[in-house]
Amino acid sequence: MKVLALKSPDGAHAVMATTDHMGMSRTIYDSIYAEVHARFGLARSEFMLTFSHNHCGPCLRDDLVDYYPSDDEQRRLVGEYTDWMERQVVEAVGEALGTLRPAQLSVAEGRCTFAVNRRENSEDEVPQLRAEGKPLRGAVDHYVPVLAARGEGGELLAVLFGYACHPTTLSFTYWCGDYPGFAQIALEDAHPGAAAMFFNACGGDQNPIPRRELELAEQYGGMLSDAVEQVLAGEMRPVSAGLATAFEFVDLAYEEVVTRETLLPIAGGDARDLHVRWARRMLALLDEGAVFPTSYEYPVQAWRIADELLLIAIGGEAVVDYSLRFKREFGPGTWVCGYANDMAAYIPSRRVWEEGGYEGGPHLDEYGRPAWRWAGDVEDRIAAATHRVVRRVRAL
């Protein structure tokens, strides 16, 4: 985990924590933010907690709990690790705020092309299509946003970069940062003393293909770090002084909340199935008197860094349509970070919701929600909230 702390001349702050974790539950986000607020006085809008969605990272408390058939000892270890991790994030925030130094920021965008729309292209056909020079199908977002922070002597202090793609090159049970980890290592090796920080853009429907081999994760990390290096070596736009932040929770409605009657047929299945474990947990909550909500509080955030950069951050696994839409609507200098503040679930656009499939269909149960699917206006609600927070930062 790494922290970038910004402070404008008028005293406004913006603090981003990047991690190599698969996801952060709402429980973890709220716990970390509460401590950050208590110790450092940061408003919620001033703190952004991101995660690369790396599938070879540690399991955390309350994140995808029904995926893991854990025993009591494993759950104890997960809780112990999560508590330690939360303390480390807070300490890193304090260290960043305590070591502020003058810096010049600059921004630019590069390009990297290994991400593939997994809804439109099967893993088996991609290598052949590429070998034949044929185009792949589906929406992608191959831009690589890069923010460089340089000291008064011009030395590189930090580089923040993003890309819209699942870090799922690997599927083994060893710790590894996948392609974002290898990209960060390469950049830090090339720039001793600088911190390289990665954020996942809206890569909910994007995969690195082909995959399943460590060498491929290293290759993709090298491609991404090369794209960043090309940006660093080229002409970047200086960022002037000024900082404004805004945050909002927006209610995303469920299409249908589960009931005892709809859960019982599922709960009778094999407990090795995650949907069975989910159904049994939902039934236990009902037995305890729980009343399931009809919507979910979803985080939407915006930072305006002077007039050169608008950073939008949305929770969960947002599909690439969101990044493409917001860059079109808000203009040049707009970056969109997915996987921020709360893992939430897959976040389909209206197009993906209508098409269905894994990212747009009835799979909220896998994220522990008391429903199978978002209501059809999910994109409308998120877009409206995004426009509200952007208006607020642009008005300041």
N, C-alpha and C positions, 0 to 999 in steps of 0.2 A: 504494500500500500504506500502511496506517495501523495503528498499534498502540495497544491499550488495555492498560495495566498496572495491576493492582490489588494492593494490599498491605494485609493486615488488621493490626490492632494487635498481634497476636501474631507477626507477621513472615512469615506465609504469603503466597505470591504466586500470581497467575493472570494470564497474559499472552496476549492474543489478537491475532494479526495477521490483518487482513482485506486481501484483494487483489481486483483486477478481472480476474484471470486466468481462463482457461477451466478449468484444472485444474492440479494439482500431482502429479507422479509420486512414487512411493515413494522414488526416488533423490533427488529434490529435498528432500522432507520430511526424510529421514534426514540429508542434508547440512546443511540449515539447523538442525535440532535439535541435531546434534552440535556445531556452532559456538556455538549459544545456550547449551548446557549447559557447554561449556568456558569461555566468557567470563563467563557470568553465574550459573552454578551452578543453573539451573532444572532441576527434575525433569521427566521427560516429561509427567507429568500436569499440570504447571503451564503448559505451552506448547501453544497451539492455533493451527494454521495453516489459515486458511479461504480459499476462493476463490469468487467469485460465479458461476462457470461462464459468464462472458461469452464469447460466440462471436466477438466482434470484438477479442479481445486477442491478445497475442503467442503464438506457438508456443514451447513449452518442452521441455527435454531429457527424453526417455524418456516423454513423455505422448502417447498415441495415435500412436505413431511410424508405424504402417502406414497411417494416414489420409493422410499427407503424402508424395507422390512426390518427395522432396527430393533435390537433387544435393549434391555435396560442399561447395560454397560455401555453400549454404543451411544445411546442417547445421553448418558452422563458425560461421555467424552466430547460429544458434539457441543453440549452446553458449556463444558469447561473451556473448549477451544473458542467458542463464540464470545464468552466473557472476556477472555484474553485479547481476542481480536478487537473487540469494541474499545478496550483500554488503549490498545496500540493506535487506533485511528485517532482517538481524542488526544493522545500524547503527541502524535505527529502534527495534528492541527496546532497544538500549542507551540511546538517547535518551529513550525513555519511562520506563525504570527510573531514569534519572538526573535526571528532572525531576518526580518524584512530588510531589504537593501534597495537602493535606487536601481532601476532597470528600464530599458527601452524594450517595449513589446513591438513585434511585427507579425503580420499574418499573410498567408497566401494559401493556395490550394494546389495540390498535385493530383496524380492519377495512378491507380493500381487496379489490375483487371482480373485477379484470380477469383473474386466472388461471383457466384452463379445463382440465378434464381432457381431455387430447388423445387418450386411448385411447377415449373415449366420444363425442367430438364432432368432426366434421370441420371444417376451416377454412371450407369453403364454406357450411355451414349455420348457423354460429354467429351471424353478423350478422342473418340472417332470423329465427332463433328469438328473439333479443333484441328485434328490432323488433316481433315479435308478442307479446312479453311471456311467452313460453313458457320454462319452466325448462330449463337445460342438464343433461346427464346426468353421472353419475360422481362419485367422491369428490373433494373439494377441501378446502383448508385456508386460509381467507381471513384468518386472524388475523395481526396485525402486532405482534409483541413489541417493546417499546421500553424501553431502559434509558437513563436520563439521569444524567449526572454534573455536579453543580453545585458551584461554588466556595464559599468561606466567605461571600462576598457575595451568593450566589444566582445568579451568572452561569453560563450554560450552558457547560461545558467540552467535553463530548462527548455524542453521542447514538448509541447502538448500536441498530440495528433490523433486523428480518428479514422475509422473505416467501418463500413456497413457490411458486416459478415459475421456469422456464427464462428466462434473459436471451437470448432468441432472437427478439426483435422484428425484428432486423436480420440480413441475410445478405450484406452487401457486404464488400469487402476494404479497409475503412478502419478505423483505430483508433476505437473508441467504447466507452463503458462501458455502452451499452444502458440500459434503464430504471433499473437501480440507480445508474448513473453520474449520470443526470439527477436522480434523487431526492436523491443526496448533494449535488450542486451547488445544488439549490434550498434545501436545509436550511442549507448553509453560507452561502449568500447571505443567508438570512433571519436567521442567527445569527452575525454576524461574530466570528471568533476561535474558534468551536466546530468540532470535528471531527465529521463525520457518517460513520458506519461501517455497512456493510451486510453481513449474512450471509444466504446462501441456506438456507432451511429444507429440508424434504423435498419438493423440486419435481421429482423425476425424471420424473413423468408429467403435469406441468403445463406449459402453454404460454400466452403472451400471444396472444390471438386477437381480432381480426385482427392481422396483422403485415406485415413486409416494407417498412415505410415509416418514415423517420426521425421524421416528425411523430408517429407512433404511439408510438415509444420515448419521446419527450418527454412525450406525453400520459400514458402509464402511469407514468413517473417522477413527474409532477405529482400523479397520483392517490395514489401511495404516499407522497410527501412530505406531501401534505395529511392523509393518515391519521396520519402521525407527528405533525404539528403539532397535530392535534386531541387526541392523547394528551398531548402536552406541555402543552397549555392546560388540560387537565382535572385531575382528582384522581388522583395517582399514589401508590403505596404506598412509603413510605420503607423503605430497606434498612438493617437494623442491621448491626453489626460481626460478622465471622465468615467464614471462607473454608476450604473443604476441596476437594481435587481427587483424582481417581483415573483410572487409564488401564489398558487391557488390550488386547492383541492376541488376537483369537479366530480360530481356523482355520475358514474357510469351505470346505467340500468341493466339488470339481468333480464333476459328474455323470459325465463321461467324459473322460479325458485323451487328447489326440490321439496318433496313432502315425504312423509313416512310411507305412503302408498307407492311412490315412485322409487324409493330407495330399497324397499324390502326385496324385490326380485333380484336386485344386483347383489345385495349383502349376502345372499345364500350361496354365492359362488366360491371359488378357490381363493384362499387368502394370499396366495402368491401373486394374484392379480392386483395391481394398484387401485383399480376402480372398486374392487371389493373392499379393500382396506379403507378407501375413502367413504364408501357407503356405510360401512360399519361405524366409522368415526362420526359421520353425520347423524346416524341414528342414536349414538351415545349422547351427542349434544342435545338432540331432541328429548331424550329421556331425562336429561338434566334440566329441562325447561327452556332451552334456548329458543329464541325467535329469530329466524334467519332474516337478514336485511334484504331488501329488494334491489339494492345498488351497492356500488363499491366506491370509496373515496380514492380518487386517482390523482397523483401529483403532476402538476404542470408548472414549469419554471422558465424564466427568461432573464438573461443578463445582457445589458448593453454596455459594451466596453468602448467608450467614446463613440465616434461615428463610424468606426471601421468594422466593428464586429457585433453581431447579434447572435447570441448563443441560446438556443431553445433546448430545454431538457424535459423529456417525457418519460414516464415509467414503463416498466414491462418490456415485452418483446414486440415493439412496434415494427410493422412491416415497412418496406422501403418507400411505399407511397407517401408516407408522412413527410419524410425528408424532401422528396421531390416536390410535394405540394407546398411546403412552407418556404423552401428556397425560391419557388416561383412566386409565391404571394408576397414575401417580404423583401425580395430583391437581393442583389449582390452583398456579400459579407454575412450571409445567414448560414449558420451551422446548426445542425440538429443532432442532439445526443439522445439516443434511446438508452434503455437499461440504466435509468437514473432514479435514485431514492427509494424505489420499491419494485420488486420483481413483478408483482401484480399478476400477469398472465400474458398470453399472446394478445396483441392489440391489432386487430384487423382494420383495414380501411373498409369503406363501404363496398368497393369492388371485391375485395377478398372475402368479406362477409357474405356477399351474394354468391360468390363462387363456392364457398364452403371449403372443404379440405381441412388439413390439420390446423393451419393458422387461423382459419375463419369459421370453423365448424364447432361442434359441441364438445369442447375439451377443457372447459374451465374447471371441471372436477379434478383434473390432474394437478391443478394449482391449489387445490383445497377449498375452492369457492363452493357455496351452497347452490350452485346452478351449473348448467352445462354450457351456456352460451350467453354472450352479450346481446343486448337489444340491438336492432338494426341501425340505430342512430349513434353508435359509438363514435364514429369519425366526426359527426356533426358536433357532438358534445366536446370532444377534445379540441377540435379546431376553434370552436367558439371561445373556449377557455384560453387557448393559445393566443388568439387575437386580443383578448382582454389583457393578459399579462404583457404582451408586446406593446400595446397602447400605453400601458402604465410606465414602462421603462423609457419609451420614446418621449413621454411627456415630461420626464424629469430632467 
